[in-house]
Structures are given as C-alpha cells and as structure tokens.
Amino acid sequence: MAKTIRTAFLSSSIDGIKINSSYKAHKSNYNSRASRTVKYIVMHYTGNPKDNAINNVKYFSGANRSASAHFFVDDSNIYQSVAMKDVAWHCGGKTYYHSACRNSNSIGIEMCCTAGNYKISTKTQKNAAFLCARLCELIGIKASQVDTYVL
C-alpha cells in the first residue's frame, strides 16, 4: 500500500474548516519534490503550552528551523505549510520509532496543545481525526489498515 503524491496543497474543507495554506514553511525547513510515494500518516503533538496553528505555521515560515510538518491543527483551524508532494521534516530522515516510516514516505500532522502543556483538546483531536481520514482516502489507507499506516 502506497500512493504517489503529486498534489501540492489541499483546497477543500475538513468538517467545515477550510484548509488555510497562506503561510508556507521556509524552503530551508523541508525538501522540495516533484512527487513522492507516501505510505504513512504521522500524528504528533507540538508540546507547547497553550499554542495554536497560526503561531506554529508562522514560526516554521522562518528560516533554518530544521523541522516542519505538512499540517498544523487546533480547535478551529487547519493550516497546511508544506505541500504533500514535498518532504516535511517531522519524524526523521534515517531513524524513527517505526522501522519503515520516514519523512520521505509520510505526511505529518501536528496537533496543537490548545488545552495546555502536552494536552490536546477534544476539539483539536476531532479536527485532526477528520483531516487524517481525508488523507487516508487520498492515499488509499483502508479502515482495516489504519493501525498499520497511521502512527
């Protein structure tokens, strides 16, 4: 299971939230590609106290952060800062907790800690789940495969 992605930015809405791509990650924070094969979706949390999506995308629009993610989600916003065809730096280029998942073959979703330090609100979790479900459809991850390909 894998899909070649040539798509840059999602232009749809997820559960009534328009995906905002007005802030792009700085080119020094990801690898540009014409296309790539994606197999995994990686969901992280930012770990910042009471943060939000706009502050994260603004931060990664600055140069030399040495990290990035495709999407940032909070209670009422979804921002996409790296094109899906490009490689965001969110889970490691050579090593990660998973034996096969790497930056190059995954899409990264960062959930903002809107409920406090290391705490993700129920609303942010719901918004991220809807986004993840849409990405699963796009990549071709079936419901029976979620436990394998969504980390």
N, CA, C and O atoms as a GROMACS GRO file, in nm:
protein
  604
    1MET      N    1   0.083  -0.117   0.000
    1MET     CA    2   0.000   0.000   0.000
    1MET      C    3   0.088   0.124   0.000
    1MET      O    4   0.170   0.142   0.090
    2ALA      N    5   0.071   0.206  -0.099
    2ALA     CA    6   0.141   0.334  -0.109
    2ALA      C    7   0.082   0.409  -0.228
    2ALA      O    8   0.024   0.348  -0.318
    3LYS      N    9   0.097   0.540  -0.227
    3LYS     CA   10   0.045   0.620  -0.338
    3LYS      C   11   0.144   0.730  -0.372
    3LYS      O   12   0.199   0.796  -0.284
    4THR      N   13   0.166   0.749  -0.502
    4THR     CA   14   0.249   0.859  -0.548
    4THR      C   15   0.168   0.988  -0.538
    4THR      O   16   0.058   0.997  -0.592
    5ILE      N   17   0.224   1.086  -0.469
    5ILE     CA   18   0.157   1.214  -0.447
    5ILE      C   19   0.222   1.319  -0.534
    5ILE      O   20   0.343   1.340  -0.529
    6ARG      N   21   0.142   1.384  -0.613
    6ARG     CA   22   0.186   1.497  -0.695
    6ARG      C   23   0.113   1.624  -0.652
    6ARG      O   24   0.142   1.733  -0.702
    7THR      N   25   0.020   1.609  -0.560
    7THR     CA   26  -0.064   1.718  -0.513
    7THR      C   27   0.015   1.812  -0.424
    7THR      O   28   0.091   1.768  -0.337
    8ALA      N   29  -0.003   1.938  -0.444
    8ALA     CA   30   0.067   2.035  -0.360
    8ALA      C   31  -0.014   2.062  -0.233
    8ALA      O   32   0.021   2.014  -0.126
    9PHE      N   33  -0.120   2.138  -0.246
    9PHE     CA   34  -0.196   2.182  -0.130
    9PHE      C   35  -0.342   2.139  -0.142
    9PHE      O   36  -0.400   2.145  -0.251
   10LEU      N   37  -0.399   2.097  -0.030
   10LEU     CA   38  -0.542   2.065  -0.027
   10LEU      C   39  -0.620   2.195  -0.032
   10LEU      O   40  -0.583   2.292   0.034
   11SER      N   41  -0.726   2.198  -0.108
   11SER     CA   42  -0.806   2.320  -0.117
   11SER      C   43  -0.946   2.298  -0.061
   11SER      O   44  -1.032   2.386  -0.071
   12SER      N   45  -0.969   2.184  -0.003
   12SER     CA   46  -1.102   2.153   0.047
   12SER      C   47  -1.121   2.199   0.190
   12SER      O   48  -1.031   2.257   0.252
   13SER      N   49  -1.239   2.173   0.241
   13SER     CA   50  -1.268   2.196   0.382
   13SER      C   51  -1.277   2.061   0.450
   13SER      O   52  -1.316   1.961   0.390
   14ILE      N   53  -1.241   2.059   0.575
   14ILE     CA   54  -1.248   1.938   0.656
   14ILE      C   55  -1.346   1.965   0.769
   14ILE      O   56  -1.321   2.050   0.854
   15ASP      N   57  -1.458   1.895   0.770
   15ASP     CA   58  -1.561   1.912   0.872
   15ASP      C   59  -1.596   2.060   0.891
   15ASP      O   60  -1.610   2.108   1.004
   16GLY      N   61  -1.608   2.131   0.780
   16GLY     CA   62  -1.646   2.272   0.784
   16GLY      C   63  -1.531   2.370   0.805
   16GLY      O   64  -1.553   2.491   0.806
   17ILE      N   65  -1.408   2.320   0.821
   17ILE     CA   66  -1.292   2.407   0.840
   17ILE      C   67  -1.214   2.413   0.710
   17ILE      O   68  -1.165   2.310   0.661
   18LYS      N   69  -1.201   2.531   0.653
   18LYS     CA   70  -1.123   2.547   0.530
   18LYS      C   71  -0.975   2.531   0.562
   18LYS      O   72  -0.924   2.589   0.658
   19ILE      N   73  -0.907   2.454   0.481
   19ILE     CA   74  -0.764   2.436   0.500
   19ILE      C   75  -0.694   2.562   0.450
   19ILE      O   76  -0.709   2.601   0.334
   20ASN      N   77  -0.618   2.624   0.537
   20ASN     CA   78  -0.551   2.751   0.508
   20ASN      C   79  -0.405   2.722   0.474
   20ASN      O   80  -0.333   2.660   0.551
   21SER      N   81  -0.363   2.767   0.358
   21SER     CA   82  -0.223   2.749   0.318
   21SER      C   83  -0.155   2.884   0.292
   21SER      O   84  -0.066   2.894   0.208
   22SER      N   85  -0.198   2.985   0.365
   22SER     CA   86  -0.144   3.119   0.344
   22SER      C   87  -0.003   3.138   0.400
   22SER      O   88   0.066   3.231   0.360
   23TYR      N   89   0.040   3.050   0.491
   23TYR     CA   90   0.175   3.056   0.545
   23TYR      C   91   0.249   2.929   0.507
   23TYR      O   92   0.217   2.820   0.555
   24LYS      N   93   0.349   2.942   0.421
   24LYS     CA   94   0.427   2.827   0.378
   24LYS      C   95   0.553   2.817   0.463
   24LYS      O   96   0.610   2.917   0.505
   25ALA      N   97   0.594   2.692   0.488
   25ALA     CA   98   0.721   2.671   0.558
   25ALA      C   99   0.834   2.728   0.472
   25ALA      O  100   0.828   2.723   0.349
   26HIS      N  101   0.935   2.782   0.536
   26HIS     CA  102   1.051   2.833   0.463
   26HIS      C  103   1.120   2.717   0.392
   26HIS      O  104   1.125   2.606   0.444
   27LYS      N  105   1.171   2.743   0.273
   27LYS     CA  106   1.232   2.637   0.192
   27LYS      C  107   1.352   2.569   0.258
   27LYS      O  108   1.392   2.461   0.216
   28SER      N  109   1.408   2.631   0.361
   28SER     CA  110   1.520   2.568   0.433
   28SER      C  111   1.472   2.464   0.535
   28SER      O  112   1.554   2.398   0.598
   29ASN      N  113   1.339   2.448   0.550
   29ASN     CA  114   1.285   2.358   0.651
   29ASN      C  115   1.221   2.232   0.595
   29ASN      O  116   1.159   2.157   0.670
   30TYR      N  117   1.235   2.206   0.466
   30TYR     CA  118   1.180   2.085   0.404
   30TYR      C  119   1.253   2.059   0.273
   30TYR      O  120   1.329   2.144   0.226
   31ASN      N  121   1.229   1.942   0.213
   31ASN     CA  122   1.287   1.908   0.083
   31ASN      C  123   1.179   1.913  -0.024
   31ASN      O  124   1.076   1.847  -0.012
   32SER      N  125   1.203   1.990  -0.128
   32SER     CA  126   1.108   2.003  -0.238
   32SER      C  127   1.119   1.883  -0.332
   32SER      O  128   1.230   1.836  -0.361
   33ARG      N  129   1.005   1.834  -0.379
   33ARG     CA  130   0.999   1.721  -0.472
   33ARG      C  131   0.892   1.749  -0.578
   33ARG      O  132   0.798   1.825  -0.554
   34ALA      N  133   0.907   1.688  -0.694
   34ALA     CA  134   0.802   1.694  -0.796
   34ALA      C  135   0.690   1.598  -0.758
   34ALA      O  136   0.572   1.623  -0.785
   35SER      N  137   0.729   1.487  -0.696
   35SER     CA  138   0.633   1.389  -0.646
   35SER      C  139   0.707   1.296  -0.550
   35SER      O  140   0.830   1.296  -0.546
   36ARG      N  141   0.632   1.218  -0.475
   36ARG     CA  142   0.692   1.118  -0.387
   36ARG      C  143   0.587   1.013  -0.352
   36ARG      O  144   0.467   1.037  -0.367
   37THR      N  145   0.633   0.899  -0.308
   37THR     CA  146   0.544   0.791  -0.269
   37THR      C  147   0.520   0.798  -0.118
   37THR      O  148   0.614   0.794  -0.039
   38VAL      N  149   0.394   0.808  -0.081
   38VAL     CA  150   0.354   0.820   0.058
   38VAL      C  151   0.284   0.692   0.102
   38VAL      O  152   0.197   0.639   0.033
   39LYS      N  153   0.323   0.645   0.219
   39LYS     CA  154   0.268   0.522   0.274
   39LYS      C  155   0.208   0.542   0.413
   39LYS      O  156   0.121   0.465   0.454
   40TYR      N  157   0.253   0.644   0.487
   40TYR     CA  158   0.216   0.663   0.627
   40TYR      C  159   0.164   0.803   0.653
   40TYR      O  160   0.194   0.897   0.579
   41ILE      N  161   0.085   0.815   0.759
   41ILE     CA  162   0.047   0.943   0.815
   41ILE      C  163   0.095   0.941   0.959
   41ILE      O  164   0.066   0.847   1.034
   42VAL      N  165   0.169   1.044   0.998
   42VAL     CA  166   0.224   1.051   1.133
   42VAL      C  167   0.156   1.167   1.206
   42VAL      O  168   0.158   1.281   1.159
   43MET      N  169   0.096   1.137   1.320
   43MET     CA  170   0.029   1.237   1.402
   43MET      C  171   0.113   1.264   1.526
   43MET      O  172   0.145   1.173   1.602
   44HIS      N  173   0.148   1.391   1.544
   44HIS     CA  174   0.228   1.436   1.657
   44HIS      C  175   0.149   1.538   1.736
   44HIS      O  176   0.040   1.580   1.694
   45TYR      N  177   0.202   1.579   1.848
   45TYR     CA  178   0.152   1.697   1.918
   45TYR      C  179   0.270   1.788   1.941
   45TYR      O  180   0.384   1.743   1.956
   46THR      N  181   0.242   1.918   1.944
   46THR     CA  182   0.350   2.016   1.949
   46THR      C  183   0.421   2.020   2.084
   46THR      O  184   0.541   2.046   2.089
   47GLY      N  185   0.349   1.997   2.192
   47GLY     CA  186   0.408   2.002   2.325
   47GLY      C  187   0.428   2.143   2.378
   47GLY      O  188   0.485   2.162   2.485
   48ASN      N  189   0.381   2.240   2.304
   48ASN     CA  190   0.392   2.379   2.350
   48ASN      C  191   0.273   2.416   2.439
   48ASN      O  192   0.162   2.370   2.413
   49PRO      N  193   0.294   2.495   2.541
   49PRO     CA  194   0.182   2.531   2.628
   49PRO      C  195   0.084   2.626   2.559
   49PRO      O  196   0.123   2.734   2.513
   50LYS      N  197  -0.041   2.586   2.553
   50LYS     CA  198  -0.149   2.669   2.501
   50LYS      C  199  -0.115   2.732   2.366
   50LYS      O  200  -0.127   2.854   2.349
   51ASP      N  201  -0.073   2.651   2.271
   51ASP     CA  202  -0.037   2.707   2.141
   51ASP      C  203  -0.152   2.691   2.042
   51ASP      O  204  -0.256   2.635   2.073
   52ASN      N  205  -0.129   2.742   1.922
   52ASN     CA  206  -0.229   2.730   1.817
   52ASN      C  207  -0.161   2.713   1.682
   52ASN      O  208  -0.040   2.727   1.669
   53ALA      N  209  -0.242   2.682   1.582
   53ALA     CA  210  -0.190   2.650   1.449
   53ALA      C  211  -0.122   2.771   1.384
   53ALA      O  212  -0.015   2.757   1.325
   54ILE      N  213  -0.182   2.888   1.394
   54ILE     CA  214  -0.125   3.005   1.327
   54ILE      C  215   0.014   3.038   1.380
   54ILE      O  216   0.104   3.072   1.302
   55ASN      N  217   0.035   3.029   1.511
   55ASN     CA  218   0.168   3.057   1.566
   55ASN      C  219   0.271   2.956   1.517
   55ASN      O  220   0.386   2.992   1.494
   56ASN      N  221   0.231   2.831   1.502
   56ASN     CA  222   0.323   2.729   1.453
   56ASN      C  223   0.360   2.751   1.307
   56ASN      O  224   0.478   2.743   1.272
   57VAL      N  225   0.262   2.778   1.222
   57VAL     CA  226   0.297   2.799   1.080
   57VAL      C  227   0.379   2.925   1.061
   57VAL      O  228   0.467   2.930   0.975
   58LYS      N  229   0.352   3.026   1.140
   58LYS     CA  230   0.435   3.148   1.132
   58LYS      C  231   0.579   3.117   1.175
   58LYS      O  232   0.674   3.165   1.112
   59TYR      N  233   0.595   3.038   1.280
   59TYR     CA  234   0.729   3.002   1.327
   59TYR      C  235   0.805   2.926   1.217
   59TYR      O  236   0.921   2.959   1.190
   60PHE      N  237   0.743   2.827   1.155
   60PHE     CA  238   0.812   2.747   1.054
   60PHE      C  239   0.824   2.817   0.920
   60PHE      O  240   0.890   2.766   0.829
   61SER      N  241   0.761   2.934   0.905
   61SER     CA  242   0.784   3.013   0.783
   61SER      C  243   0.917   3.087   0.792
   61SER      O  244   0.963   3.145   0.694
   62GLY      N  245   0.978   3.086   0.910
   62GLY     CA  246   1.111   3.143   0.928
   62GLY      C  247   1.218   3.044   0.885
   62GLY      O  248   1.195   2.923   0.881
   63ALA      N  249   1.334   3.095   0.853
   63ALA     CA  250   1.443   3.012   0.800
   63ALA      C  251   1.511   2.930   0.910
   63ALA      O  252   1.513   2.968   1.027
   64ASN      N  253   1.568   2.818   0.867
   64ASN     CA  254   1.659   2.735   0.947
   64ASN      C  255   1.601   2.684   1.078
   64ASN      O  256   1.666   2.689   1.182
   65ARG      N  257   1.478   2.634   1.073
   65ARG     CA  258   1.416   2.573   1.192
   65ARG      C  259   1.455   2.426   1.204
   65ARG      O  260   1.440   2.367   1.312
   66SER      N  261   1.503   2.366   1.097
   66SER     CA  262   1.545   2.225   1.093
   66SER      C  263   1.431   2.130   1.127
   66SER      O  264   1.455   2.019   1.176
   67ALA      N  265   1.310   2.171   1.101
   67ALA     CA  266   1.192   2.087   1.124
   67ALA      C  267   1.074   2.149   1.049
   67ALA      O  268   1.078   2.266   1.009
   68SER      N  269   0.969   2.070   1.031
   68SER     CA  270   0.845   2.118   0.969
   68SER      C  271   0.742   2.007   0.978
   68SER      O  272   0.772   1.896   1.022
   69ALA      N  273   0.622   2.038   0.938
   69ALA     CA  274   0.514   1.940   0.926
   69ALA      C  275   0.426   1.986   0.812
   69ALA      O  276   0.425   2.104   0.776
   70HIS      N  277   0.352   1.894   0.755
   70HIS     CA  278   0.262   1.931   0.648
   70HIS      C  279   0.143   2.012   0.700
   70HIS      O  280   0.103   2.111   0.639
   71PHE      N  281   0.086   1.968   0.814
   71PHE     CA  282  -0.035   2.029   0.867
   71PHE      C  283  -0.020   2.063   1.016
   71PHE      O  284   0.048   1.992   1.090
   72PHE      N  285  -0.085   2.172   1.057
   72PHE     CA  286  -0.099   2.210   1.197
   72PHE      C  287  -0.248   2.228   1.225
   72PHE      O  288  -0.318   2.296   1.150
   73VAL      N  289  -0.294   2.166   1.332
   73VAL     CA  290  -0.438   2.164   1.362
   73VAL      C  291  -0.459   2.215   1.504
   73VAL      O  292  -0.386   2.178   1.596
   74ASP      N  293  -0.562   2.300   1.522
   74ASP     CA  294  -0.603   2.341   1.656
   74ASP      C  295  -0.755   2.331   1.667
   74ASP      O  296  -0.817   2.262   1.586
   75ASP      N  297  -0.815   2.397   1.763
   75ASP     CA  298  -0.959   2.384   1.787
   75ASP      C  299  -1.045   2.435   1.673
   75ASP      O  300  -1.158   2.388   1.655
   76SER      N  301  -0.996   2.530   1.596
   76SER     CA  302  -1.080   2.588   1.491
   76SER      C  303  -1.010   2.611   1.358
   76SER      O  304  -1.068   2.668   1.266
   77ASN      N  305  -0.884   2.566   1.346
   77ASN     CA  306  -0.807   2.591   1.224
   77ASN      C  307  -0.728   2.469   1.181
   77ASN      O  308  -0.684   2.388   1.262
   78ILE      N  309  -0.710   2.459   1.048
   78ILE     CA  310  -0.617   2.364   0.989
   78ILE      C  311  -0.532   2.443   0.892
   78ILE      O  312  -0.582   2.502   0.796
   79TYR      N  313  -0.402   2.444   0.917
   79TYR     CA  314  -0.307   2.510   0.828
   79TYR      C  315  -0.219   2.406   0.763
   79TYR      O  316  -0.171   2.313   0.829
   80GLN      N  317  -0.197   2.420   0.633
   80GLN     CA  318  -0.101   2.336   0.562
   80GLN      C  319   0.016   2.424   0.525
   80GLN      O  320   0.000   2.524   0.455
   81SER      N  321   0.136   2.387   0.572
   81SER     CA  322   0.253   2.471   0.547
   81SER      C  323   0.354   2.408   0.452
   81SER      O  324   0.441   2.478   0.400
   82VAL      N  325   0.344   2.279   0.428
   82VAL     CA  326   0.432   2.209   0.334
   82VAL      C  327   0.343   2.132   0.238
   82VAL      O  328   0.250   2.064   0.279
   83ALA      N  329   0.374   2.142   0.109
   83ALA     CA  330   0.298   2.067   0.009
   83ALA      C  331   0.313   1.917   0.034
   83ALA      O  332   0.418   1.871   0.078
   84MET      N  333   0.208   1.842   0.007
   84MET     CA  334   0.213   1.697   0.032
   84MET      C  335   0.315   1.626  -0.058
   84MET      O  336   0.366   1.520  -0.021
   85LYS      N  337   0.344   1.683  -0.173
   85LYS     CA  338   0.444   1.624  -0.262
   85LYS      C  339   0.586   1.646  -0.211
   85LYS      O  340   0.680   1.581  -0.257
   86ASP      N  341   0.601   1.739  -0.116
   86ASP     CA  342   0.731   1.770  -0.059
   86ASP      C  343   0.754   1.695   0.072
   86ASP      O  344   0.659   1.648   0.135
   87VAL      N  345   0.880   1.683   0.111
   87VAL     CA  346   0.917   1.608   0.232
   87VAL      C  347   0.933   1.703   0.349
   87VAL      O  348   1.028   1.780   0.355
   88ALA      N  349   0.838   1.698   0.442
   88ALA     CA  350   0.849   1.775   0.566
   88ALA      C  351   0.941   1.699   0.661
   88ALA      O  352   0.956   1.578   0.650
   89TRP      N  353   1.001   1.771   0.753
   89TRP     CA  354   1.095   1.711   0.848
   89TRP      C  355   1.027   1.698   0.984
   89TRP      O  356   1.041   1.784   1.071
   90HIS      N  357   0.954   1.590   1.001
   90HIS     CA  358   0.871   1.574   1.120
   90HIS      C  359   0.894   1.444   1.196
   90HIS      O  360   0.856   1.435   1.313
   91CYS      N  361   0.955   1.344   1.134
   91CYS     CA  362   0.971   1.216   1.207
   91CYS      C  363   1.106   1.150   1.185
   91CYS      O  364   1.128   1.039   1.232
   92GLY      N  365   1.195   1.214   1.117
   92GLY     CA  366   1.329   1.158   1.099
   92GLY      C  367   1.356   1.112   0.957
   92GLY      O  368   1.270   1.052   0.892
   93GLY      N  369   1.475   1.140   0.910
   93GLY     CA  370   1.514   1.101   0.775
   93GLY      C  371   1.574   0.962   0.767
   93GLY      O  372   1.558   0.894   0.666
   94LYS      N  373   1.642   0.920   0.872
   94LYS     CA  374   1.708   0.789   0.871
   94LYS      C  375   1.660   0.698   0.983
   94LYS      O  376   1.660   0.576   0.967
   95THR      N  377   1.620   0.754   1.094
   95THR     CA  378   1.571   0.673   1.205
   95THR      C  379   1.442   0.734   1.259
   95THR      O  380   1.418   0.854   1.246
   96TYR      N  381   1.362   0.650   1.319
   96TYR     CA  382   1.237   0.691   1.383
   96TYR      C  383   1.194   0.575   1.471
   96TYR      O  384   1.256   0.469   1.468
   97TYR      N  385   1.091   0.594   1.547
   97TYR     CA  386   1.042   0.488   1.634
   97TYR      C  387   0.982   0.371   1.557
   97TYR      O  388   0.968   0.262   1.611
   98HIS      N  389   0.949   0.393   1.433
   98HIS     CA  390   0.891   0.290   1.346
   98HIS      C  391   1.000   0.238   1.252
   98HIS      O  392   1.086   0.314   1.210
   99SER      N  393   0.995   0.112   1.221
   99SER     CA  394   1.103   0.051   1.141
   99SER      C  395   1.106   0.097   0.996
   99SER      O  396   1.212   0.092   0.933
  100ALA      N  397   0.993   0.142   0.940
  100ALA     CA  398   0.990   0.177   0.797
  100ALA      C  399   0.944   0.319   0.768
  100ALA      O  400   0.970   0.370   0.659
  101CYS      N  401   0.878   0.384   0.860
  101CYS     CA  402   0.826   0.519   0.837
  101CYS      C  403   0.938   0.621   0.848
  101CYS      O  404   1.017   0.620   0.943
  102ARG      N  405   0.943   0.710   0.749
  102ARG     CA  406   1.042   0.818   0.746
  102ARG      C  407   0.976   0.945   0.696
  102ARG      O  408   0.862   0.942   0.649
  103ASN      N  409   1.047   1.055   0.704
  103ASN     CA  410   0.997   1.180   0.648
  103ASN      C  411   0.958   1.163   0.501
  103ASN      O  412   0.854   1.214   0.457
  104SER      N  413   1.040   1.091   0.427
  104SER     CA  414   1.021   1.080   0.283
  104SER      C  415   0.896   1.004   0.242
  104SER      O  416   0.847   1.023   0.130
  105ASN      N  417   0.842   0.918   0.328
  105ASN     CA  418   0.726   0.838   0.288
  105ASN      C  419   0.604   0.861   0.378
  105ASN      O  420   0.517   0.775   0.390
  106SER      N  421   0.599   0.979   0.441
  106SER     CA  422   0.486   1.006   0.530
  106SER      C  423   0.441   1.151   0.521
  106SER      O  424   0.513   1.239   0.474
  107ILE      N  425   0.318   1.172   0.567
  107ILE     CA  426   0.262   1.306   0.581
  107ILE      C  427   0.251   1.334   0.730
  107ILE      O  428   0.201   1.250   0.805
  108GLY      N  429   0.297   1.451   0.774
  108GLY     CA  430   0.298   1.485   0.915
  108GLY      C  431   0.186   1.581   0.954
  108GLY      O  432   0.169   1.686   0.892
  109ILE      N  433   0.110   1.542   1.057
  109ILE     CA  434   0.006   1.626   1.115
  109ILE      C  435   0.048   1.660   1.257
  109ILE      O  436   0.072   1.570   1.338
  110GLU      N  437   0.056   1.788   1.289
  110GLU     CA  438   0.087   1.833   1.425
  110GLU      C  439  -0.040   1.884   1.491
  110GLU      O  440  -0.105   1.975   1.439
  111MET      N  441  -0.076   1.826   1.604
  111MET     CA  442  -0.189   1.873   1.683
  111MET      C  443  -0.136   1.972   1.787
  111MET      O  444  -0.043   1.941   1.862
  112CYS      N  445  -0.195   2.090   1.791
  112CYS     CA  446  -0.152   2.192   1.884
  112CYS      C  447  -0.208   2.163   2.023
  112CYS      O  448  -0.319   2.112   2.038
  113CYS      N  449  -0.130   2.195   2.123
  113CYS     CA  450  -0.168   2.170   2.262
  113CYS      C  451  -0.255   2.283   2.315
  113CYS      O  452  -0.212   2.360   2.402
  114THR      N  453  -0.374   2.293   2.262
  114THR     CA  454  -0.466   2.402   2.295
  114THR      C  455  -0.519   2.393   2.438
  114THR      O  456  -0.570   2.492   2.491
  115ALA      N  457  -0.509   2.277   2.500
  115ALA     CA  458  -0.562   2.259   2.636
  115ALA      C  459  -0.453   2.275   2.741
  115ALA      O  460  -0.480   2.256   2.860
  116GLY      N  461  -0.333   2.310   2.701
  116GLY     CA  462  -0.223   2.327   2.796
  116GLY      C  463  -0.101   2.250   2.753
  116GLY      O  464  -0.101   2.186   2.647
  117ASN      N  465   0.003   2.254   2.834
  117ASN     CA  466   0.127   2.187   2.801
  117ASN      C  467   0.106   2.036   2.789
  117ASN      O  468   0.064   1.971   2.885
  118TYR      N  469   0.136   1.983   2.674
  118TYR     CA  470   0.120   1.841   2.644
  118TYR      C  471  -0.025   1.794   2.651
  118TYR      O  472  -0.050   1.674   2.667
  119LYS      N  473  -0.120   1.885   2.640
  119LYS     CA  474  -0.261   1.848   2.645
  119LYS      C  475  -0.331   1.895   2.518
  119LYS      O  476  -0.328   2.013   2.484
  120ILE      N  477  -0.393   1.801   2.450
  120ILE     CA  478  -0.464   1.830   2.325
  120ILE      C  479  -0.613   1.827   2.355
  120ILE      O  480  -0.662   1.729   2.411
  121SER      N  481  -0.684   1.931   2.318
  121SER     CA  482  -0.827   1.936   2.345
  121SER      C  483  -0.902   1.834   2.259
  121SER      O  484  -0.853   1.788   2.156
  122THR      N  485  -1.020   1.801   2.304
  122THR     CA  486  -1.106   1.708   2.230
  122THR      C  487  -1.138   1.764   2.092
  122THR      O  488  -1.143   1.689   1.995
  123LYS      N  489  -1.159   1.894   2.082
  123LYS     CA  490  -1.191   1.958   1.953
  123LYS      C  491  -1.072   1.948   1.857
  123LYS      O  492  -1.092   1.918   1.739
  124THR      N  493  -0.951   1.973   1.905
  124THR     CA  494  -0.833   1.959   1.820
  124THR      C  495  -0.817   1.814   1.774
  124THR      O  496  -0.786   1.788   1.658
  125GLN      N  497  -0.838   1.720   1.865
  125GLN     CA  498  -0.830   1.578   1.828
  125GLN      C  499  -0.932   1.545   1.720
  125GLN      O  500  -0.900   1.474   1.624
  126LYS      N  501  -1.053   1.596   1.734
  126LYS     CA  502  -1.158   1.570   1.635
  126LYS      C  503  -1.118   1.628   1.499
  126LYS      O  504  -1.130   1.561   1.396
  127ASN      N  505  -1.072   1.752   1.498
  127ASN     CA  506  -1.032   1.815   1.372
  127ASN      C  507  -0.919   1.739   1.305
  127ASN      O  508  -0.919   1.719   1.184
  128ALA      N  509  -0.821   1.695   1.384
  128ALA     CA  510  -0.709   1.617   1.330
  128ALA      C  511  -0.757   1.482   1.278
  128ALA      O  512  -0.707   1.434   1.176
  129ALA      N  513  -0.852   1.421   1.346
  129ALA     CA  514  -0.906   1.292   1.301
  129ALA      C  515  -0.977   1.306   1.167
  129ALA      O  516  -0.962   1.221   1.080
  130PHE      N  517  -1.055   1.413   1.150
  130PHE     CA  518  -1.122   1.436   1.022
  130PHE      C  519  -1.019   1.460   0.911
  130PHE      O  520  -1.035   1.409   0.800
  131LEU      N  521  -0.915   1.537   0.940
  131LEU     CA  522  -0.809   1.559   0.841
  131LEU      C  523  -0.740   1.428   0.808
  131LEU      O  524  -0.717   1.397   0.691
  132CYS      N  525  -0.707   1.350   0.909
  132CYS     CA  526  -0.641   1.221   0.888
  132CYS      C  527  -0.728   1.129   0.802
  132CYS      O  528  -0.677   1.061   0.714
  133ALA      N  529  -0.858   1.127   0.828
  133ALA     CA  530  -0.949   1.043   0.750
  133ALA      C  531  -0.948   1.085   0.603
  133ALA      O  532  -0.949   1.000   0.514
  134ARG      N  533  -0.946   1.215   0.578
  134ARG     CA  534  -0.941   1.265   0.439
  134ARG      C  535  -0.810   1.225   0.372
  134ARG      O  536  -0.809   1.185   0.256
  135LEU      N  537  -0.700   1.235   0.446
  135LEU     CA  538  -0.571   1.195   0.391
  135LEU      C  539  -0.565   1.044   0.367
  135LEU      O  540  -0.505   0.999   0.269
  136CYS      N  541  -0.626   0.967   0.454
  136CYS     CA  542  -0.633   0.821   0.434
  136CYS      C  543  -0.705   0.790   0.302
  136CYS      O  544  -0.660   0.704   0.226
  137GLU      N  545  -0.815   0.859   0.275
  137GLU     CA  546  -0.887   0.841   0.149
  137GLU      C  547  -0.796   0.875   0.031
  137GLU      O  548  -0.791   0.801  -0.067
  138LEU      N  549  -0.726   0.986   0.042
  138LEU     CA  550  -0.638   1.031  -0.065
  138LEU      C  551  -0.526   0.930  -0.094
  138LEU      O  552  -0.495   0.901  -0.209
  139ILE      N  553  -0.467   0.879   0.013
  139ILE     CA  554  -0.354   0.785  -0.002
  139ILE      C  555  -0.401   0.644  -0.034
  139ILE      O  556  -0.329   0.567  -0.098
  140GLY      N  557  -0.521   0.610   0.011
  140GLY     CA  558  -0.572   0.475  -0.010
  140GLY      C  559  -0.559   0.384   0.111
  140GLY      O  560  -0.558   0.262   0.098
  141ILE      N  561  -0.547   0.444   0.229
  141ILE     CA  562  -0.541   0.364   0.352
  141ILE      C  563  -0.684   0.327   0.389
  141ILE      O  564  -0.768   0.414   0.414
  142LYS      N  565  -0.711   0.197   0.393
  142LYS     CA  566  -0.845   0.148   0.428
  142LYS      C  567  -0.860   0.144   0.580
  142LYS      O  568  -0.761   0.145   0.654
  143ALA      N  569  -0.984   0.139   0.626
  143ALA     CA  570  -1.012   0.135   0.770
  143ALA      C  571  -0.938   0.020   0.837
  143ALA      O  572  -0.889   0.034   0.949
  144SER      N  573  -0.930  -0.092   0.771
  144SER     CA  574  -0.862  -0.209   0.828
  144SER      C  575  -0.710  -0.192   0.834
  144SER      O  576  -0.642  -0.272   0.897
  145GLN      N  577  -0.656  -0.088   0.770
  145GLN     CA  578  -0.512  -0.065   0.765
  145GLN      C  579  -0.465   0.052   0.853
  145GLN      O  580  -0.345   0.078   0.863
  146VAL      N  581  -0.558   0.121   0.915
  146VAL     CA  582  -0.525   0.241   0.993
  146VAL      C  583  -0.422   0.209   1.101
  146VAL      O  584  -0.327   0.286   1.118
  147ASP      N  585  -0.437   0.100   1.172
  147ASP     CA  586  -0.343   0.068   1.280
  147ASP      C  587  -0.201   0.042   1.227
  147ASP      O  588  -0.105   0.050   1.304
  148THR      N  589  -0.188   0.011   1.102
  148THR     CA  590  -0.056  -0.015   1.042
  148THR      C  591   0.006   0.111   0.983
  148THR      O  592   0.126   0.132   0.995
  149TYR      N  593  -0.076   0.196   0.920
  149TYR     CA  594  -0.021   0.306   0.841
  149TYR      C  595  -0.046   0.445   0.900
  149TYR      O  596   0.005   0.544   0.845
  150VAL      N  597  -0.120   0.456   1.008
  150VAL     CA  598  -0.136   0.585   1.077
  150VAL      C  599  -0.066   0.571   1.212
  150VAL      O  600  -0.107   0.491   1.297
  151LEU      N  601   0.038   0.651   1.231
  151LEU     CA  602   0.120   0.640   1.352
  151LEU      C  603   0.104   0.765   1.437
  151LEU      O  604   0.166   0.775   1.544
   0.00000   0.00000   0.00000
